[in-house]
């Protein structure tokens, strides 16, 4: 009996650590909303810097008032442009919460693309399945009211949809070209439609490529189209990260080490900045974040040095 005590003690330590991690990830960290600041030097020397607020993966449910209030206060950051990379809704009644979160941004230039949770209700699933490969949508998932979401963004906020589209915006006197795709995670991206749309755009100071899911094919296509900055969400930063290691998965074919934050993307001899937001939320069926607090990014597009 005495020889089994060290083993039992070790099991107790492991169980206690697991319980503490669960309490932290479920009860504390998922409410530790964070703003990540990055400077991206892509503008011509002497150009006026632009503040781009990148918001992603709110997965909003109607009872998430703390998140709604925190998002609304982000307007005090005075962004020049808002880029929303999708998965706004996390519940069939999530639109009212999205309205409370984004109403203070009315009149600020903005663009958006869709993720699958702007289109379909989330469904219960084992969160450990993400480790086995990219998630799949349940074939029977009910549709969300995407039209109502888009009306709010376009009519009430004045934002521009970029699902397989390109556009030019005047952002505080600076011409910005933008190209985007619909949810690549479920094959809704139409990369063949983009080249003629981009060719028709006027010249601009900077071009942004916007996608919900940062699949390699999309990032490569944006680079080929001349994007100066790539902006994406979807990954949740891995959602549950290993301290001092990082994400185990990206929920797509992006290398997990790039599942959160500012990095670079190289394709065909061209290297451009890539910002992947870890997002603000989680599925209502997987209410946990560990070593990966919810976040938005404030990107300052600044003049190149030299």
N, C-alpha and C positions, 0 to 999 in steps of 0.2 A: 504493500500500500504506500509506503514512504516514497518508493521510486516513482510513483505516478504523480506525486504532488508538483514537481517542476513542470510537467506537461500540462497539468490542469491550470497551473498558474499562468503559463504561457498562453493557453487558450483564453483565459480570463482577460489577459492584457489585450489580445487581439480583438476579442469581442467588445471590450470597453473602448478601444480605439475606433472600431467600426461604428459603435453607437454614437461616439462623440462626433465623428465625421458626418454621420447622418443628421444629427442635430444641427451641426454647423451648416451643412449644405442645404438642408430643407428649411430650417428655421431662421437662419441669419444671412448667409452669404447671398442668397438670391434677392435680397432687398438692399444690398450694398451697391446702389447705382453709382456709376463712375463715368467721368468724362476723360477720355484719352486725347491728349494734345499731340499733334504731329505737324511739323513743318515740311512741306514738299516743294522743293525749288524747281519749278517747271516753267515759270514765266520769264519773259524777256527782261534783261537788266533794265532797271528803272520803272518797271511796271508796278502798279498799285497792288498790294497783296489782297487776296480774297479769302474770306473765312467760310469754309464749307462744313456744314453740320451733316454728318453721315449717321442716319438712324436706321436700324434694321431689327427685324425679328421681335417685334413687341409681343406677338402672340397674345393679344389683349383679351381678357375675360372681364365681364361686367363688374366683378367684385374687386378688381385690382386697383383700388383707388390710390394707393400709395404710389404706384408706378405712373398712373395718369397724372397725378399732381406733380411728380418730379419731372416728367416729360414736358409738361406745360411750362415749368420754370426755365427750361432750356432756352426759351425765347430771349431771356435776359442775356444770353451770350451774344446776341445781336449778329447772327450769321448773315452772310450776304447771299447764300444759296443753301437750300436743304436738299440732300439726296437721300431718298427713302428706298432701300433695297428689299422691301417686301416682307411677307409673312406678318402683316399687321394684325390679323384676326386670329384669335385662339379659341373662339367660341361663337356660336351662331348669333349671340347678342352682344358681340364685342364692339360693334361700330360706335355705340354711344360713348364708350370709353376712349376710343380712338379720336372721336370728336373733341372730347374734353382735353385730351393730350395735345392735339395739334391746332385747336382754334386760335391760340395766341400767335401762330405763324402766318395767319392770313395776310396776304400782301407781300410776303417775303418770297422771292423766286424759289421754286422747288420743282423737282422731278421725282418720278417714282416708277418702279417696275413691280411686277407681281411675283410672289412666291406661291407655292401650292396652298398655303394657309390663308391666302387671299381668295382662293377659289373653292376649297373644299374644307369641310369640318374636320378637325383632328379626330382620330379614333384611338381607342385604347390599344397599347402595344407594350411589349416588354422592352424597356430602354436598353437592355443589354444586347438586343439585336443589332444596334448601331455598330457594335464592335465587329460584327460579322460582315458588314458591307453597307453600302448606301441604302437608306430606308426606301420603302415603296408605299405608295398610296393605296389604301384599301379600295378595291374596285367599287364597293357599294357606298362610299363616302358621300353624304349629302352635299349639294352645292351650297355655298354661301352667297350672300347678296353682294356680289362683286360690283354690280352696276351702282348700287347705293354708295359703296366705298369710293368708287371712282368719281361719282358726282360730287361727293364731299371734297375730294382732293382738287378736282378741276374747277368746279363752279364756286365753291365757298373759299377755298384757299388760293386758287389761281395757279395751281401746279400743272405740269405737263407730263402726260404718260409717255413712257419710252418702250413699251412692249414691242420689240422688233421694229423700232422706229428711230429716227434721228431728228434732232432739233437744234436750233440756235437760240440762246438767250442772251439778253443784255443784262449783265450782272454788275451793277454799280459802275456802269460805263465801260466794262470790259466784255468783249464778245466771247462767249463760251459755246463751243459745239459739244453736243452730247449724243451718244449712240447707246442704245440699250436693247435688251432682249427679254422676252417673257421667260417664265420659269424653266431653266435648262434642266433642272433635276427631274422633271417629268417630260422632257423632250419637246417643250413648247417653243424653244428658241428656233428662229428662222434666220440662220446666218447668211443664206444666199440672198435674202431680201435686202441686206444692209449695204453692200457696196454702192449700188446706184443712189441710195438715199444719202449716203455720206458724200458722194461725189457732187451731189446737187447743193450741198451746204456751202455758204460763203466761207471765206477764210476767217479764222478766229485766232484769238490769243492762245487758247488752250482747248484741247479736246479730252473729254472724260468718257470712259467706257463704263457702263452701269449694268450690273447683272445681279440677280438674287443669288444664284448658285455659281461659284467660281470654278466651273469645269474647264479643263485644259483647252478644249476646243473653242470655248468662248473667249478665254483670255488671249489665245493665239490669234483669233479672228480680230479682236479689238486692236491688238498690236499691229496686225497687218493693215488695219484701217487708219492707223496713225494716231491712236489714242495716246495721250501723254500721261494719263493717270487711270488706273483700273480700280473700280470700287465695287465691293461685293459684301454679301452677308451669308446667311444660310448655315454656316458651320457651327454656330453657337460657341466658337472657340474650342470645340471639343466637349463643352458643357461640364464634363467632369475631367479635370486635368490631373496629371500626376505631378506633385510638387518637384521642382528642379528638373523635370523632364519635359512636361508640356502635354499637348493633346495626343491622344491615342488614335483618334479618327478625325476626319474632316467631313464625313457624310457625302463625299464626292471623290473625284480623282485628284484633287489638289493635295500635295504633300501635307501631312498633318502638321509639320513644323511651321506651315504658313497659314494655319487655321485661325489665327488671331493676330491682328496688328498690322503694322506697316512693314512690308518687305519689298522685294523687287521681283519682276517677272521678265525672263529673257526668252525671246523667241526669234529665230532667224537672224541672229546677230544684233537684235534691238533689245534694250533693257529699259523698263519703265517701272515706276512705283506701283505697288499693289497694296491697297488697304482692304483688309477683311475684318469686318466688325464681328465681335463675339455676340452682339445682339443684346436685347433688353429682357428677353423672356425665355420661355420654355413651354413645352406642351403642358396642358393642365393635367395630363396623365403621367408626367415625369417632372414633378415640381422640385427640382434640385439643381444647384450649381455648386461645383467644388473646385477651388483654386482657379476660378474663372468667373469673377463677378460680372453682373450685367453692365453693359456699357453702351455709350455712343462715342463717336470720334469727332473731334473738331480739327479739321485739316486746314492749315493755313497755306494756301498756294502762294508762294513767294518767288521773287526774281532769282534766277540762277546767279551764282557767284562767278565773278570774273568776266 
